[in-house]
């Protein structure tokens, strides 16, 4: 094959891939707009959230007006990410307060979702936040069980998109943290644990992952004791308009289990929300994330840059390394007093083995726009559609709740 023929073949393949990506984007946009129009037509006759809401303690509230009217929301779920394609299933969210809690206690929420995707995956997930009376204690964390495909390009910030290969695995993970309020309002400290079990891994034969042979890539179990501190003054857990969220956790792995993976893992999550003006409901939000490891770290506990919640536009795990830092800024605008909203976001991030390896010209950018439709006006819960752009890449995301 001569150079001209090679160029024509390469160009033809590129056009096919580009056309396929454009079709996915256009179909996603059509689907989200159709979904919103459908639920909007229902809303003309009845409050949308009431269609899918049960009231477990309705009779008790009628007898005692001091009780918080708990709600169990059960609804069909549709989602889209480039890693999973479209996902369909059912989701529920239990919103409640314990007896004796008043306005000083924020609403506890326990969501559960079960999805099956067009890539033959199943995903079970629950991320919960539970406040005790007067917020003297808070329990939060997540539980996940899934079979999942992930793209892999190599390790480091300089991997090439053309090197993409796919591997799959089953994952069972849980991380409960119990914290007690100390010293001042909104500050909590406590302990917990984290388990991350990876098994039934399938990789590309003689591919990059098998060639690099990172520790534990064929499956492993990490168990660790986690200590942490939290400052959380957000006025709404699901969609804040003001407040701060500062979470610092530090995990010790290997000392409490027979596995050979002896390492430490530190997570930092800083968020800030503020109303832009008293004249409207616009919100400015920003987030800084840090993920730092030290010791004999298995591949499944490496930092992943990209995904639907941070550095949108890059596939989840587009860049993989021991450590990661990233930040994002978002402007959220509600259109007058309607259920509709739009957002604009920008982010920057990188992964690295050692801090001295960070190069400013290697920090990856991301930018994007999004559409919002409020499906629960009481808790400000939004249906989210985002279109993110990265370096020579773009991806769309459809889901529920904000990115952060």
C-alpha positions as CSV (number, residue, x, y, z in Angstrom):
1,X,0.0,0.0,0.0
2,X,1.5,3.4,-1.0
3,X,1.3,6.6,1.0
4,X,-1.7,7.9,-1.0
5,X,-3.7,4.7,-0.4
6,X,-2.8,4.6,3.3
7,X,-3.9,8.2,3.7
8,X,-7.2,7.6,1.9
9,X,-7.9,4.5,4.1
10,X,-6.9,6.4,7.2
11,X,-9.0,9.4,6.3
12,X,-12.0,7.1,5.4
13,X,-11.8,5.3,8.8
14,X,-11.5,8.7,10.6
15,X,-14.6,10.0,8.8
16,X,-16.5,6.8,9.8
17,X,-15.5,7.1,13.4
18,X,-16.4,10.9,13.4
19,X,-19.8,10.2,11.8
20,X,-20.5,7.5,14.4
21,X,-19.6,9.8,17.2
22,X,-21.8,12.6,15.7
23,X,-24.7,10.2,15.4
24,X,-24.4,9.2,19.0
25,X,-24.3,12.8,20.1
26,X,-27.3,13.7,18.0
27,X,-29.3,10.7,19.1
28,X,-28.5,11.5,22.8
29,X,-29.7,15.1,22.3
30,X,-32.9,13.9,20.7
31,X,-33.5,11.4,23.4
32,X,-33.0,13.8,26.3
33,X,-35.2,16.4,24.7
34,X,-37.9,13.8,24.0
35,X,-37.7,12.6,27.6
36,X,-38.0,16.1,29.0
37,X,-40.9,16.9,26.8
38,X,-42.7,13.8,27.9
39,X,-42.3,14.5,31.6
40,X,-43.1,18.2,31.0
41,X,-46.4,17.2,29.4
42,X,-47.2,15.1,32.5
43,X,-46.3,18.0,34.7
44,X,-49.0,20.1,33.1
45,X,-51.6,18.0,35.0
46,X,-49.7,17.1,38.2
47,X,-46.5,17.9,40.0
48,X,-43.9,15.8,38.3
49,X,-42.3,14.5,41.5
50,X,-45.7,13.5,42.9
51,X,-46.2,11.0,40.0
52,X,-43.4,8.8,41.3
53,X,-43.5,9.6,45.0
54,X,-44.7,7.5,48.0
55,X,-45.3,8.9,51.5
56,X,-44.4,6.1,54.0
57,X,-45.3,8.1,57.1
58,X,-48.2,10.1,55.8
59,X,-50.6,8.9,58.5
60,X,-48.1,9.6,61.2
61,X,-47.5,13.1,59.9
62,X,-51.3,13.7,59.9
63,X,-51.3,12.9,63.6
64,X,-48.1,14.7,64.5
65,X,-47.3,17.8,62.5
66,X,-43.7,18.0,64.0
67,X,-42.7,14.9,62.0
68,X,-40.9,15.4,58.7
69,X,-43.0,14.0,55.8
70,X,-40.6,11.4,54.4
71,X,-40.7,10.5,50.7
72,X,-39.8,7.5,48.7
73,X,-39.3,8.4,45.1
74,X,-39.3,5.4,42.6
75,X,-38.9,6.1,38.9
76,X,-37.5,4.7,35.7
77,X,-33.9,5.6,35.1
78,X,-32.2,6.4,31.8
79,X,-28.5,7.4,31.6
80,X,-25.8,7.7,29.0
81,X,-22.0,7.9,29.3
82,X,-19.4,7.0,26.7
83,X,-18.2,4.1,28.9
84,X,-21.5,2.4,29.2
85,X,-23.6,3.7,26.3
86,X,-27.3,4.0,27.3
87,X,-28.4,2.5,30.6
88,X,-31.9,1.7,31.6
89,X,-33.3,0.6,34.9
90,X,-35.0,1.8,38.1
91,X,-33.9,4.2,40.7
92,X,-35.2,5.1,44.2
93,X,-34.4,7.9,46.6
94,X,-35.5,7.8,50.3
95,X,-35.7,11.3,51.8
96,X,-36.3,11.5,55.5
97,X,-35.5,12.9,58.9
98,X,-35.4,11.0,62.2
99,X,-38.1,11.8,64.8
100,X,-37.2,14.8,66.8
101,X,-35.3,16.6,64.0
102,X,-36.3,20.1,63.0
103,X,-35.3,22.7,60.5
104,X,-31.7,22.6,61.9
105,X,-31.3,19.1,60.5
106,X,-30.8,18.7,56.8
107,X,-32.7,16.0,54.9
108,X,-31.1,12.6,54.9
109,X,-31.1,10.8,51.5
110,X,-30.5,7.2,50.6
111,X,-30.6,6.7,46.8
112,X,-30.4,3.3,45.1
113,X,-30.2,2.6,41.4
114,X,-30.0,-0.5,39.3
115,X,-29.2,-0.2,35.6
116,X,-28.6,-2.4,32.6
117,X,-26.7,-0.9,29.7
118,X,-26.5,-1.5,25.9
119,X,-23.0,-2.9,26.5
120,X,-24.5,-5.8,28.5
121,X,-23.4,-4.4,31.9
122,X,-25.3,-4.1,35.1
123,X,-24.6,-1.4,37.7
124,X,-26.0,-1.3,41.3
125,X,-25.1,1.9,43.2
126,X,-26.1,3.6,46.4
127,X,-24.5,6.8,47.7
128,X,-26.0,7.9,51.0
129,X,-25.9,10.7,53.5
130,X,-27.8,10.3,56.8
131,X,-28.0,13.0,59.5
132,X,-28.8,12.1,63.1
133,X,-31.0,14.5,65.1
134,X,-29.6,18.1,65.3
135,X,-26.8,16.7,63.0
136,X,-24.8,15.4,66.0
137,X,-23.7,12.5,63.8
138,X,-23.5,11.9,60.1
139,X,-23.1,8.6,58.2
140,X,-22.2,8.8,54.5
141,X,-20.6,6.6,51.9
142,X,-21.4,4.4,49.0
143,X,-21.9,0.8,47.9
144,X,-21.3,-0.4,44.3
145,X,-21.6,-3.7,42.5
146,X,-21.1,-3.8,38.8
147,X,-19.5,-5.4,35.8
148,X,-17.8,-2.8,33.9
149,X,-15.7,-2.2,30.7
150,X,-13.0,0.5,30.8
151,X,-10.8,1.9,28.2
152,X,-7.1,1.8,28.8
153,X,-4.4,3.8,27.0
154,X,-1.4,3.2,29.2
155,X,-0.2,4.8,32.4
156,X,0.7,8.5,32.7
157,X,-0.4,11.8,31.2
158,X,1.3,11.4,27.8
159,X,-0.6,8.3,26.6
160,X,-2.0,8.4,23.1
161,X,-5.7,8.1,22.1
162,X,-4.8,5.7,19.3
163,X,-3.6,3.2,21.9
164,X,-7.1,2.6,23.3
165,X,-8.0,-0.9,24.3
166,X,-10.8,-2.2,26.5
167,X,-10.7,-4.5,29.5
168,X,-13.6,-5.5,31.8
169,X,-14.0,-6.6,35.3
170,X,-16.5,-7.2,38.2
171,X,-16.3,-4.8,41.1
172,X,-17.8,-4.9,44.6
173,X,-16.9,-1.9,46.8
174,X,-18.2,-0.2,49.9
175,X,-17.0,2.8,52.0
176,X,-19.1,3.7,55.1
177,X,-17.8,6.6,57.2
178,X,-19.4,7.6,60.6
179,X,-18.5,11.0,61.9
180,X,-19.4,13.0,65.0
181,X,-19.9,16.8,65.1
182,X,-17.1,18.4,67.1
183,X,-16.3,21.9,68.3
184,X,-18.3,24.0,65.8
185,X,-21.4,23.6,63.6
186,X,-20.9,21.7,60.4
187,X,-17.5,20.2,61.4
188,X,-17.4,16.4,61.8
189,X,-14.6,13.9,62.4
190,X,-14.7,10.1,62.5
191,X,-13.6,6.7,61.1
192,X,-14.8,4.2,58.6
193,X,-13.5,1.5,56.3
194,X,-13.2,0.9,52.6
195,X,-13.3,-2.4,50.7
196,X,-12.6,-2.6,46.9
197,X,-12.8,-6.1,45.4
198,X,-12.0,-6.6,41.7
199,X,-12.4,-10.0,40.1
200,X,-13.1,-11.8,36.8
201,X,-10.9,-9.4,34.8
202,X,-10.8,-9.8,31.0
203,X,-8.1,-8.1,29.1
204,X,-6.9,-7.8,25.5
205,X,-4.5,-10.6,24.8
206,X,-0.9,-9.2,24.4
207,X,-2.3,-5.7,24.8
208,X,-0.8,-2.7,26.5
209,X,-2.3,-3.7,29.9
210,X,-0.9,-7.2,29.8
211,X,2.5,-5.9,28.6
212,X,2.8,-3.3,31.3
213,X,1.7,-5.9,33.9
214,X,0.8,-3.4,36.7
215,X,0.5,-4.9,40.2
216,X,-2.9,-6.6,40.8
217,X,-4.4,-5.8,37.4
218,X,-5.8,-9.4,37.1
219,X,-7.8,-8.8,40.2
220,X,-7.3,-7.9,43.9
221,X,-8.9,-6.9,47.1
222,X,-8.0,-3.8,49.0
223,X,-9.2,-3.4,52.6
224,X,-8.4,-0.4,54.7
225,X,-9.2,1.7,57.8
226,X,-10.2,5.2,56.9
227,X,-10.0,8.3,59.1
228,X,-11.4,11.7,58.1
229,X,-12.7,15.1,58.7
230,X,-15.6,16.9,57.1
231,X,-16.9,20.5,57.0
232,X,-20.3,20.6,55.3
233,X,-22.3,23.8,55.3
234,X,-24.2,23.2,52.1
235,X,-27.8,24.3,52.3
236,X,-29.0,21.4,50.1
237,X,-27.1,18.1,49.7
238,X,-28.5,17.3,46.2
239,X,-28.2,20.7,44.6
240,X,-26.6,23.4,46.8
241,X,-26.9,27.1,46.1
242,X,-24.6,28.2,48.9
243,X,-22.1,26.7,51.4
244,X,-18.9,24.8,51.5
245,X,-17.9,21.2,51.5
246,X,-14.4,20.1,52.7
247,X,-13.7,16.4,53.0
248,X,-10.3,14.9,53.9
249,X,-9.9,11.2,54.3
250,X,-6.8,9.1,54.8
251,X,-6.8,5.3,54.4
252,X,-4.4,2.7,55.7
253,X,-4.4,-0.5,53.5
254,X,-2.6,-3.8,54.0
255,X,-2.3,-3.7,57.8
256,X,-5.7,-5.1,58.5
257,X,-5.8,-7.9,55.8
258,X,-3.6,-10.7,54.5
259,X,-3.1,-9.0,51.1
260,X,0.4,-7.8,50.1
261,X,-0.8,-4.4,49.0
262,X,0.5,-2.1,51.8
263,X,-0.3,1.5,50.9
264,X,-1.9,4.7,52.0
265,X,-4.6,6.7,50.1
266,X,-5.5,10.3,50.7
267,X,-8.6,11.9,49.2
268,X,-9.3,15.7,49.2
269,X,-12.6,17.1,48.0
270,X,-13.1,20.9,48.3
271,X,-16.3,22.5,47.0
272,X,-17.8,26.0,47.2
273,X,-21.2,27.3,46.2
274,X,-22.6,30.8,46.1
275,X,-25.5,32.7,44.7
276,X,-24.4,35.2,42.1
277,X,-27.1,37.8,42.7
278,X,-30.1,38.4,44.9
279,X,-32.1,39.1,41.7
280,X,-31.9,35.6,40.3
281,X,-31.2,31.9,41.2
282,X,-27.9,31.7,39.4
283,X,-25.1,29.8,41.2
284,X,-21.4,29.7,40.9
285,X,-19.8,26.5,42.0
286,X,-16.2,25.2,42.1
287,X,-14.4,22.1,43.1
288,X,-10.9,20.9,43.8
289,X,-10.0,17.2,43.9
290,X,-6.9,15.5,45.1
291,X,-6.1,11.8,45.0
292,X,-2.7,10.7,46.5
293,X,-1.2,7.3,47.1
294,X,1.9,6.1,48.7
295,X,3.3,2.5,48.9
296,X,2.6,-0.7,47.1
297,X,-0.5,0.4,45.2
298,X,-2.6,-2.1,43.2
299,X,-3.7,-1.1,39.7
300,X,-7.4,-0.9,40.7
301,X,-6.6,1.9,43.2
302,X,-4.8,4.1,40.8
303,X,-6.2,7.6,40.2
304,X,-8.5,8.0,37.2
305,X,-8.9,11.3,35.4
306,X,-12.1,11.9,33.3
307,X,-15.7,10.8,33.6
308,X,-19.2,12.3,34.1
309,X,-18.3,14.1,37.3
310,X,-14.8,15.5,36.8
311,X,-13.0,16.5,33.6
312,X,-16.2,15.9,31.5
313,X,-15.2,15.4,27.9
314,X,-12.6,12.7,28.7
315,X,-13.6,9.1,29.1
316,X,-13.4,7.9,32.7
317,X,-9.8,6.7,33.2
318,X,-8.5,8.4,30.1
319,X,-5.4,9.1,32.1
320,X,-4.3,6.8,34.9
321,X,-1.5,7.2,37.5
322,X,-0.7,6.9,41.2
323,X,-1.8,10.5,41.9
324,X,-4.3,13.1,40.5
325,X,-5.3,16.7,41.0
326,X,-8.1,18.4,39.2
327,X,-10.4,21.4,39.5
328,X,-13.6,22.6,37.8
329,X,-15.8,25.7,37.8
330,X,-19.5,25.8,36.9
331,X,-22.0,28.5,36.3
332,X,-25.6,27.3,36.9
333,X,-28.4,29.5,35.5
334,X,-32.1,28.8,36.1
335,X,-34.2,30.2,33.3
336,X,-36.5,32.6,35.1
337,X,-38.7,30.7,37.5
338,X,-39.2,27.6,35.3
339,X,-37.9,24.1,35.8
340,X,-35.3,24.7,33.0
341,X,-31.7,25.6,33.5
342,X,-28.4,25.8,31.6
343,X,-24.8,25.5,32.8
344,X,-21.4,26.2,31.5
345,X,-18.3,24.5,33.0
346,X,-14.5,24.5,32.6
347,X,-11.9,22.3,34.2
348,X,-8.2,21.4,34.4
349,X,-6.4,18.3,35.7
350,X,-3.5,16.0,35.5
351,X,-2.1,12.7,36.8
352,X,1.4,12.0,38.0
353,X,3.7,9.5,39.7
354,X,5.8,12.1,41.6
355,X,4.9,15.8,42.2
356,X,8.2,16.9,40.6
357,X,6.9,15.3,37.3
358,X,4.1,17.8,36.9
359,X,4.5,20.0,33.9
360,X,2.2,23.0,33.3
361,X,2.0,22.3,29.6
362,X,0.8,18.8,30.3
363,X,-2.2,19.9,32.4
364,X,-5.4,18.8,30.5
365,X,-8.3,21.3,29.9
366,X,-12.0,20.6,29.6
367,X,-14.9,22.8,28.8
368,X,-18.6,22.2,28.2
369,X,-22.2,23.2,28.4
370,X,-25.3,21.5,29.8
371,X,-29.0,21.5,30.0
372,X,-31.0,21.0,33.2
373,X,-34.6,20.1,34.0
374,X,-35.9,20.1,37.6
375,X,-37.6,16.8,38.3
376,X,-38.1,17.4,42.0
377,X,-38.8,21.0,43.0
378,X,-38.8,20.2,46.7
379,X,-35.2,19.0,46.8
380,X,-34.0,20.8,43.6
381,X,-33.1,17.5,41.9
382,X,-32.3,17.9,38.2
383,X,-32.2,15.8,35.2
384,X,-28.7,16.5,33.7
385,X,-27.5,16.5,30.1
386,X,-23.9,17.6,29.6
387,X,-21.7,17.9,26.5
388,X,-18.0,18.1,27.5
389,X,-14.9,18.8,25.4
390,X,-11.4,17.8,26.1
391,X,-8.1,17.7,24.2
392,X,-9.1,16.2,20.8
393,X,-12.2,14.5,22.4
394,X,-15.8,15.2,23.3
395,X,-18.5,13.2,25.1
396,X,-22.1,13.5,26.2
397,X,-23.6,12.6,29.5
398,X,-27.2,12.0,30.6
399,X,-28.1,11.4,34.2
400,X,-29.7,12.6,37.5
401,X,-28.2,15.2,39.9
402,X,-25.3,17.6,39.5
403,X,-21.7,16.6,38.7
404,X,-20.7,17.9,42.2
